[in-house]
């Protein structure tokens, strides 16, 4: 039986909230707007960029949202070039990936990042080669659309009942449910347990160390 664990990136694998908020601040300032406080702004993490801008600045036009998304991308590239991008792995992620692989799980990523941003992030941590499928906003609709999860599943060769999405936002949980997959909410990320449960989380993990047992129980129960 092929089993696949599909991870979100920002807020699940890495703690990128501070850098994302900084790049958002640059983008909003360049467009003459005031960025909401970080606690509010980080709730859009996980959406694709245009959708995130629309959520944070609903009064702007579609063209304005697209322009803001491009400014954000440019700001992030500039910050990276200045070595000011901080995307540390959450504590416990490496042991979790090791444990999943030891148990024969395929690993994949489904993220609102761009291909370039995800590649930089995973390569910096020496993780790029560990994932058999990398799905990003460059080639898919924004979460909670199931497209990214379904493509990751196809790459792994697994069935929906044998796939588990691990993510920290309601968008991740919604994606999992739309793809008929199991959903584990990561409580170390950016959405709280109420949002995760409301969006369809089957279980909540307090820490990465909790994920393996939850995932294996879910897949076993579905067999």
HELIX and SHEET records of a PDB file:
HELIX    1   1 UNK A   17  UNK A   30  1                                  14    
HELIX    2   2 UNK A   38  UNK A   41  1                                   4    
HELIX    3   3 UNK A   42  UNK A   44  5                                   3    
HELIX    4   4 UNK A   49  UNK A   56  1                                   8    
HELIX    5   5 UNK A   62  UNK A   81  1                                  20    
HELIX    6   6 UNK A   93  UNK A  102  1                                  10    
HELIX    7   7 UNK A  115  UNK A  124  1                                  10    
HELIX    8   8 UNK A  128  UNK A  130  5                                   3    
HELIX    9   9 UNK A  147  UNK A  156  1                                  10    
HELIX   10  10 UNK A  160  UNK A  162  5                                   3    
HELIX   11  11 UNK A  170  UNK A  178  1                                   9    
HELIX   12  12 UNK A  193  UNK A  198  1                                   6    
HELIX   13  13 UNK A  208  UNK A  210  5                                   3    
HELIX   14  14 UNK A  211  UNK A  222  1                                  12    
SHEET    1   A 6 UNK A 133  UNK A 135  0                                        
SHEET    2   A 6 UNK A 106  UNK A 110  1                                        
SHEET    3   A 6 UNK A   4  UNK A   7  1                                        
SHEET    4   A 6 UNK A 163  UNK A 167  1                                        
SHEET    5   A 6 UNK A 182  UNK A 186  1                                        
SHEET    6   A 6 UNK A 203  UNK A 205  1                                        
SHEET    1   B 2 UNK A  14  UNK A  15  0                                        
SHEET    2   B 2 UNK A  88  UNK A  89 -1                                        
END                                                                             
